[in-house]
Amino acid sequence: METWKKWTLAAAAVLVVAGGTRAAGWWGVDKSKDKTTLNYGLQSEIQTLDLSKGTDQYSNTIAGNTGSNLLRMDANGKPAPDLAKSIDVSEDGKTYTAHLRSGLKWSDGSSLTAKDFVYSWQRIVDPKTASQYAYLASGVQNADDIMAGKKPVSDLGVSADGDTITFKLDNPMPQFESLLTFANFMPQKQSLVEKQGSKYGTTAEKQLYSGPYKLEGWNGTNNKFKMVKNDNYWDAKNVKTKTVNWQVVKKPETMVELYKKGEIDRAGIYTSPEIYKANKNNKDVTKVPQAASTYLEYNQTGKNKFLANDKIRQALNMATNRAEATKQASGGIFDTATGLVSRNLTKAADGQDLAAFVNPGYEYDKDKASQLFAEGLKEVGETKMDVTLLGDADTPITKNYVDYLKQAWESNLKGISVTEKFVPFKQRIQDQQNQNFDIVLNNWNGDYPDGSTFYDLFKSPTAGNNDGQFKNQTYIDAITKADGSDANDPVARSNDFKTAEAALKDQANINPLGSWNAYYLVRPNVKNVVMNSTGLPIDLTHAYRSDK
């Protein structure tokens, strides 16, 4: 959920912290014993609280804990009732009827109604909103025509009648229940959005909250804020924590230090090979399955004539030893990617992990790569190629990948010169959105446990997350079938995804590198934290600190 739901892997590791937790007397006050308060860090700033526009994991973490949807993922990764008490699905899978709990309220005490959901769905597909996630609504009646400006938002197949919301779909959508847990489709109060205008969601005060907590103290740019219990949440009696303190901590070694000082309750150690190696044997380490991939996107708009050439992109892919690159970059934290879709997302119809089922067989062949590269240069009328490789600034694994690729490509491909460029995470996202790059190292975490969360990224050249703006008709046709005529046929749908992966490889539209694993230091006395492989990365709804 990449906003992109695209992650920064956090900042550079200069100091590596190893060993056990230091005594509180040395470091100061140990916050890990306060039973009413939890403490967490974010690796980057909140970008926005506008639910229709949030797309990064950090904004989503806050939105998903301060807002609620009709359903919420439970500890087993299954959609469970939240603001809805029940949802009925028609036999043909094309109509969902949600029944709201009675007496729902916003954080300010005003009534939360079915119309607030209808408005949120209409707002995300409205072209004026320019939501990067509008494509997720494709499949709801008239959504595509509305997004194309051909029909008004009032024609969207989402309607309210009392405490009931009805969703009409053009075709079955296997991922639809997961969308009903998703932060971007949480309810929004129309009067607030219209009153705030362009300032909506830019500070904690310019948002209302439907979930277990409400945000306080975020002014839009500061790096320390808190969530406090929302007494108007329907299940407030079961929210045991009064306050969750947050701070933005960009350096992973600092995050680990804060954990060991007792100042935060979780710290990732998978962001740097050095930090992972130094801490992997700590008794507090927890492995969290992660449906996330690292891959390269090529700018295929024509701005770079080299990357518009199929043979040159194929040469770059074939000159990439993914296993070696990932081992050197991550120090064994990540697995080698076999395609766009990551491991741990979902299973194919035959029971295999989807990534294994669709594996198109990317290969490393430096001789063939050299031949293709020479042919490609000849086709574009050049003998040399200069290219810039963009990545997040001060991110150890990203830096390692970029360094490796520069060395490998310049060794294997005669005439290529690679310039490394590193910018902050926020700037990297903006550069991608504006096609201000040649090649970018990107990360994507699945939003829900279904193949479409990866494959819909490139459903069209103008899809919100198709940064390279390529058009691969074989791919488009396969995904159109998977989302449409084959939606209710698991075998056919799995085969559609397999066809799509093969099409990406054949045209070298992307270059898959790594499939993630996540390792955290987790405070043992904090219970009932839900850490998801897709969507909301950490759910603190029922989290609490125990005596042990």
C-alpha positions in Angstrom: 0.0 0.0 0.0 3.6 1.6 -2.6 2.8 6.0 -2.3 3.1 5.3 -3.4 3.3 1.9 -1.9 6.9 2.3 -2.9 9.2 2.0 0.0 12.4 3.7 1.0 14.7 1.1 2.5 15.7 3.7 5.1 19.0 5.6 5.5 22.6 4.6 5.4 24.1 2.5 8.2 27.2 4.2 9.6 27.0 2.9 13.1 26.0 -0.7 13.5 24.4 -1.5 16.9 24.8 -5.1 18.1 24.2 -7.0 21.3 21.4 -6.9 23.8 19.3 -4.1 25.2 21.3 -1.6 27.2 20.4 -0.8 30.8 17.9 2.1 31.2 20.1 3.7 33.7 22.8 4.3 31.1 20.5 5.6 28.4 17.9 7.4 30.5 14.2 6.8 30.9 13.0 3.4 29.5 9.7 4.0 27.8 9.1 0.3 27.2 7.3 -0.2 30.5 4.6 2.5 30.2 1.4 0.4 30.0 -0.8 3.1 28.4 1.6 4.2 25.7 3.4 2.6 22.7 6.2 4.1 20.8 7.1 3.6 17.1 9.2 5.0 14.3 8.6 5.8 10.7 11.4 5.6 8.2 10.2 8.6 6.2 7.8 11.6 6.6 4.0 11.4 6.2 3.2 12.7 2.7 -0.5 13.3 3.2 -3.6 12.4 5.2 -5.8 12.8 2.1 -7.2 9.3 1.8 -7.8 9.6 -1.9 -4.2 10.6 -2.6 -2.1 8.7 0.0 0.1 6.2 -1.7 3.2 5.6 0.4 3.6 3.1 3.3 4.3 5.8 5.9 1.2 7.8 5.2 -0.8 4.6 4.9 0.5 3.4 8.3 -1.0 6.5 10.0 -4.2 6.5 7.9 -4.8 2.8 8.5 -4.6 3.2 12.3 -6.6 6.4 12.5 -9.2 5.4 9.9 -11.4 2.3 9.4 -13.1 0.7 6.5 -16.0 -1.7 6.2 -13.6 -4.5 6.8 -10.2 -4.8 8.5 -7.6 -7.5 8.0 -7.4 -9.8 11.1 -4.4 -11.5 12.6 -4.8 -14.4 10.1 -4.7 -12.0 7.1 -8.4 -12.4 6.4 -11.0 -9.5 6.0 -13.1 -9.2 9.1 -16.0 -6.9 9.9 -15.1 -3.4 11.1 -17.4 -0.5 10.3 -19.7 -3.0 8.6 -21.4 -5.6 10.8 -21.9 -7.8 7.7 -21.4 -8.0 4.0 -23.6 -10.0 1.5 -22.2 -11.2 -1.8 -24.5 -12.1 -4.7 -24.2 -15.6 -6.2 -22.7 -14.2 -9.4 -20.1 -12.2 -7.4 -21.1 -8.9 -9.0 -23.1 -7.3 -6.1 -21.7 -6.6 -2.6 -24.1 -5.2 0.0 -22.6 -3.8 3.2 -24.6 -3.3 6.3 -23.1 -0.6 8.6 -23.1 -0.9 12.4 -25.6 1.4 14.0 -24.6 4.7 15.6 -21.2 5.1 13.9 -19.5 8.4 14.6 -16.6 10.5 13.4 -13.9 11.5 15.8 -15.6 14.9 16.3 -18.9 13.1 17.4 -20.8 13.7 14.1 -22.6 10.9 12.4 -20.7 8.6 10.1 -23.1 7.4 7.4 -23.2 5.2 4.3 -23.1 8.4 2.1 -19.6 9.0 3.5 -18.4 5.8 1.8 -20.2 6.6 -1.5 -18.5 10.0 -1.5 -15.1 8.5 -0.9 -15.4 6.0 -3.8 -16.7 8.8 -6.1 -13.9 11.1 -5.1 -11.1 8.6 -5.9 -12.4 8.0 -9.4 -13.1 11.6 -10.1 -10.4 12.8 -12.7 -10.3 16.1 -10.8 -8.9 14.3 -7.7 -6.0 12.9 -9.8 -5.7 9.9 -7.5 -2.8 7.5 -8.3 -4.9 4.7 -6.9 -8.1 5.4 -9.0 -7.3 2.3 -11.1 -8.1 0.1 -8.1 -11.8 0.9 -8.7 -11.8 -0.4 -12.2 -14.4 -3.1 -12.4 -17.0 -1.2 -10.4 -19.8 -0.2 -12.7 -18.9 2.9 -14.8 -15.6 3.5 -13.0 -13.5 3.3 -16.2 -15.8 5.8 -18.0 -15.8 8.1 -15.1 -12.0 8.1 -14.8 -11.9 8.8 -18.6 -14.2 11.8 -18.2 -17.0 10.2 -20.1 -19.5 9.9 -17.3 -20.2 11.9 -14.1 -19.2 10.5 -10.7 -22.8 10.1 -9.8 -23.0 7.1 -12.2 -20.5 5.1 -10.2 -21.9 1.7 -9.1 -21.8 2.6 -5.4 -25.0 3.7 -3.7 -26.4 4.3 -0.2 -29.8 3.5 1.3 -30.0 4.2 5.0 -27.3 2.1 6.7 -26.7 0.0 3.6 -24.1 0.4 0.9 -24.4 -1.4 -2.4 -21.5 -2.0 -4.8 -22.4 -3.0 -8.4 -19.5 -4.6 -10.3 -19.1 -5.1 -14.1 -17.6 -8.5 -13.4 -16.5 -10.5 -10.4 -13.4 -9.0 -8.6 -11.6 -11.6 -6.5 -9.8 -8.9 -4.7 -12.9 -6.8 -3.9 -13.2 -7.7 -0.2 -9.6 -6.7 0.3 -10.4 -3.3 -1.2 -13.0 -2.9 1.5 -10.1 -3.0 4.0 -8.0 -0.5 2.1 -7.1 2.9 3.4 -7.9 4.8 0.2 -11.5 3.6 0.3 -12.2 4.5 3.9 -15.1 6.9 4.4 -14.6 10.7 3.9 -16.8 13.5 5.1 -17.7 15.6 2.1 -18.4 18.7 4.0 -14.9 18.6 5.6 -13.2 17.9 2.3 -15.0 20.8 0.5 -14.4 23.2 3.4 -10.7 22.5 3.6 -10.1 22.4 -0.2 -6.5 22.1 -1.1 -5.6 22.0 2.7 -7.5 18.8 3.3 -5.3 16.2 4.9 -2.3 18.5 5.1 -2.2 18.5 8.9 -3.7 16.4 11.7 -6.4 19.0 12.4 -7.5 19.0 8.7 -8.8 15.5 8.9 -11.5 13.5 10.7 -10.9 10.0 11.9 -13.1 6.9 11.7 -10.7 4.4 13.3 -9.3 3.3 16.7 -7.1 6.4 17.0 -6.9 10.0 16.0 -3.8 11.9 15.0 -2.5 14.9 17.0 0.5 17.1 16.7 1.3 16.7 13.0 1.6 20.1 11.3 2.5 18.8 7.9 6.2 18.9 8.2 7.3 17.9 11.7 8.7 14.6 12.6 7.2 13.9 16.0 3.4 13.4 16.5 1.1 11.0 18.3 -2.1 9.0 17.9 -4.5 9.1 20.8 -7.4 6.7 21.4 -10.6 7.7 19.5 -13.4 7.4 22.1 -16.0 7.6 19.2 -14.7 4.5 17.5 -17.4 1.8 17.5 -15.1 -0.7 19.3 -13.3 1.8 21.6 -13.9 -0.4 24.6 -11.4 -2.9 23.2 -8.7 -0.3 22.3 -6.4 -0.7 25.3 -3.7 1.8 24.4 -4.3 5.5 25.1 -1.4 6.9 23.2 1.0 5.9 20.4 4.0 8.2 20.0 5.6 8.4 16.5 8.8 9.8 15.3 10.5 9.9 11.9 13.8 8.1 12.1 15.6 7.9 8.8 18.7 6.2 9.8 18.2 2.5 10.5 21.1 2.3 13.0 19.4 5.1 15.0 16.2 3.2 14.9 18.0 0.2 16.4 19.7 2.3 19.0 16.3 3.8 20.0 14.9 0.3 20.3 17.7 -0.8 22.6 17.3 2.3 24.7 13.7 1.4 25.3 12.4 4.4 23.4 10.6 2.6 20.6 8.9 -0.8 20.4 10.0 -2.0 16.9 13.0 -1.5 14.7 13.7 -3.0 11.3 17.0 -4.7 10.8 16.4 -5.7 7.2 17.3 -2.3 5.7 21.1 -2.9 5.8 23.2 -6.0 5.5 25.5 -4.7 8.3 22.6 -4.1 10.7 21.0 -7.4 9.9 24.3 -9.3 10.5 24.9 -7.6 13.8 21.4 -8.2 15.2 20.0 -11.3 13.5 20.7 -13.4 16.6 19.0 -11.1 19.0 16.2 -12.9 20.9 13.7 -10.1 20.0 14.0 -10.7 16.2 10.8 -11.5 14.4 10.6 -12.4 10.7 7.5 -11.0 8.9 6.5 -12.4 5.5 6.7 -9.5 3.0 5.0 -9.3 -0.3 7.4 -6.8 -1.7 9.7 -6.6 -4.7 12.6 -4.5 -5.9 12.9 -3.9 -9.6 14.2 -1.5 -12.2 11.8 0.6 -14.4 13.0 1.9 -17.7 11.7 5.2 -19.1 10.1 4.2 -22.3 8.5 7.5 -23.2 11.1 8.2 -25.9 12.9 10.8 -23.9 15.8 8.4 -23.8 16.2 6.9 -27.3 18.3 4.1 -26.0 15.7 2.8 -23.6 13.0 3.0 -26.2 14.9 0.2 -28.0 13.8 -3.3 -27.1 17.2 -4.9 -27.7 19.0 -2.5 -25.4 16.6 -3.1 -22.6 16.9 -6.9 -23.2 20.6 -6.5 -23.1 20.5 -4.7 -19.7 18.3 -7.4 -18.3 20.5 -10.2 -19.7 23.6 -8.5 -18.3 22.1 -8.6 -14.8 23.1 -11.5 -12.6 20.1 -11.2 -10.2 21.3 -13.8 -7.7 24.7 -12.2 -7.3 23.3 -8.7 -7.3 20.8 -9.5 -4.6 23.2 -11.4 -2.4 25.8 -8.5 -2.6 23.1 -5.8 -2.1 21.1 -7.4 0.8 23.6 -9.7 2.4 21.2 -12.5 2.2 18.2 -10.7 3.5 16.3 -10.7 0.2 15.6 -13.6 -2.1 16.4 -13.4 -5.8 13.3 -12.1 -7.7 12.0 -14.4 -10.5 9.6 -11.8 -11.9 7.5 -8.8 -11.1 5.3 -10.4 -8.5 7.0 -11.1 -5.1 7.0 -14.3 -3.0 4.6 -14.5 -0.1 1.7 -12.6 -1.9 -0.7 -15.5 -2.7 -1.0 -18.9 -4.3 -1.8 -19.9 -7.8 -4.7 -22.2 -8.6 -2.4 -25.2 -8.4 -1.3 -24.4 -4.8 2.2 -23.1 -5.8 3.3 -19.7 -4.6 2.2 -17.4 -7.4 5.8 -16.1 -8.0 6.9 -19.7 -8.6 4.0 -20.5 -10.9 4.4 -17.4 -13.2 8.3 -17.6 -13.3 9.1 -16.6 -16.9 12.8 -17.7 -16.6 14.9 -14.5 -16.6 18.4 -15.5 -17.5 21.9 -14.1 -17.1 23.9 -14.4 -20.3 26.6 -11.8 -20.7 27.6 -12.9 -24.2 24.1 -12.7 -25.6 23.7 -9.4 -23.7 26.7 -8.0 -25.4 25.4 -9.1 -28.8 22.0 -7.6 -28.3 23.5 -4.4 -26.9 25.7 -3.9 -30.0 22.7 -4.6 -32.3 20.6 -2.1 -30.3 23.2 0.6 -30.5 23.4 0.1 -34.3 19.6 0.4 -34.6 19.6 3.8 -32.8 22.6 5.0 -34.8 25.1 5.3 -31.9 28.3 3.6 -30.7 28.1 4.7 -27.0 25.3 5.0 -24.5 25.2 7.3 -21.4 22.5 6.4 -18.9 21.6 7.6 -15.3 20.5 5.1 -12.7 18.3 6.7 -10.0 17.8 5.4 -6.4 17.0 6.6 -2.9 19.7 8.6 -1.2 21.5 7.0 1.8 19.7 3.6 1.5 22.2 0.8 2.0 20.5 -1.9 -0.1 19.6 0.5 -2.9 23.1 1.9 -2.9 24.5 -1.6 -3.1 22.2 -2.5 -6.0 23.1 0.6 -7.9 26.8 0.1 -7.4 26.6 -3.5 -8.5 24.6 -2.7 -11.6 27.0 0.0 -12.7 29.9 -2.3 -12.4 28.2 -5.2 -14.1 26.8 -3.3 -17.0 30.0 -1.4 -17.7 31.9 -4.7 -17.6 29.5 -6.7 -19.8 28.3 -4.1 -22.3 30.9 -2.3 -24.4 30.1 1.4 -24.9 27.8 1.9 -21.9 28.5 4.5 -19.2 26.3 4.5 -16.1 25.9 7.6 -13.8 24.6 7.0 -10.3 22.1 9.5 -9.0 20.7 9.4 -5.4 17.9 11.6 -4.1 15.7 11.6 -1.0 12.8 9.1 -1.1 10.2 11.9 -1.6 12.1 13.4 -4.5 12.6 9.9 -6.1 8.8 9.4 -6.0 8.2 12.8 -7.6 10.8 12.1 -10.3 9.1 8.8 -11.1 5.7 10.4 -11.3 7.1 13.1 -13.7 9.2 10.6 -15.8 12.3 12.5 -14.7 14.6 9.5 -14.9 16.3 7.1 -17.3 16.3 4.0 -15.1 15.0 4.0 -11.5 15.3 1.4 -8.8 11.9 1.0 -7.4 10.2 -1.0 -4.6 6.6 -2.1 -4.5 4.7 -3.7 -1.6 1.4 -5.5 -2.4 -1.7 -3.7 -1.3 -3.8 -6.9 -0.9 -3.1 -10.6 -1.3 -4.0 -11.0 -5.0 -1.9 -10.9 -8.1 -3.7 -7.9 -9.5 -2.0 -5.7 -6.8 1.2 -6.1 -8.9 -0.2 -6.7 -12.4 -2.6 -3.8 -12.5 0.4 -1.5 -12.1 1.1 -1.6 -15.8 -2.5 -2.1 -17.1 -2.1 0.8 -19.5 0.6 3.4 -20.4 -1.1 6.0 -18.3 -1.8 3.8 -15.2 -0.8 5.8 -12.1 2.2 3.6 -11.3 3.4 2.8 -14.8 6.3 5.2 -14.4 8.0 4.1 -17.6 4.7 4.6 -19.5 5.2 1.5 -21.7 2.5 -0.3 -23.6 2.8 -4.0 -23.9 -0.4 -5.2 -25.7 0.1 -8.9 -24.8 0.5 -8.0 -21.2 -2.6 -5.7 -21.3 -4.7 -8.3 -23.0 -3.7 -10.9 -20.4 -4.5 -8.7 -17.4 -7.8 -7.5 -19.0 -8.8 -11.2 -19.1 -7.7 -11.8 -15.6 -9.7 -8.9 -14.3 -12.6 -9.6 -16.5 -13.7 -12.7 -18.3 -11.5 -15.0 -16.3 -12.1 -13.3 -12.9 -14.2 -16.3 -11.6 -11.9 -19.0 -13.1 -8.8 -19.4 -10.8 -7.0 -21.7 -13.2 -7.5 -19.4 -16.2 -6.6 -16.3 -14.1 -3.4 -17.9 -12.9 -2.4 -18.6 -16.5 -3.3 -15.0 -17.5 -0.8 -13.8 -14.9 1.8 -16.3 -16.2 1.3 -14.9 -19.7 1.6 -11.3 -18.4 5.0 -12.1 -16.7 6.3 -13.7 -19.9 5.2 -10.6 -21.9 7.1 -8.3 -19.4 10.2 -10.4 -19.9 10.0 -10.6 -23.7 9.8 -6.8 -24.1 12.1 -6.1 -21.1 9.7 -3.6 -19.7 11.1 -4.0 -16.2 14.1 -5.7 -14.6 13.2 -7.7 -11.4 16.0 -7.9 -8.8 14.9 -8.9 -5.3 12.0 -10.4 -3.4 11.8 -9.1 0.2 12.0 -10.6 3.6 11.5 -8.4 6.7 13.1 -8.8 10.0 12.3 -6.6 13.1 13.4 -6.2 16.7 10.0 -6.4 18.4 9.3 -5.5 22.0 8.2 -8.8 23.7 5.8 -7.1 26.1 3.7 -5.5 23.3 0.9 -7.8 22.4 -1.7 -8.1 19.7 0.2 -6.2 17.1 -0.9 -7.3 13.6 1.9 -7.1 11.0 0.6 -7.7 7.5 2.5 -8.8 4.4 0.3 -6.6 2.3 -1.7 -3.4 2.8 -1.4 -1.8 6.3 2.1 -2.8 7.5 1.3 -2.6 11.2 -2.1 -2.5 12.8 -2.2 -1.3 16.4 -6.0 -1.4 16.9 -5.8 -4.0 19.7 -2.2 -3.6 20.7 -1.3 -3.2 24.3 1.7 -3.4 26.6 1.6 -6.3 29.1 3.5 -6.8 32.4 5.7 -9.4 30.8 
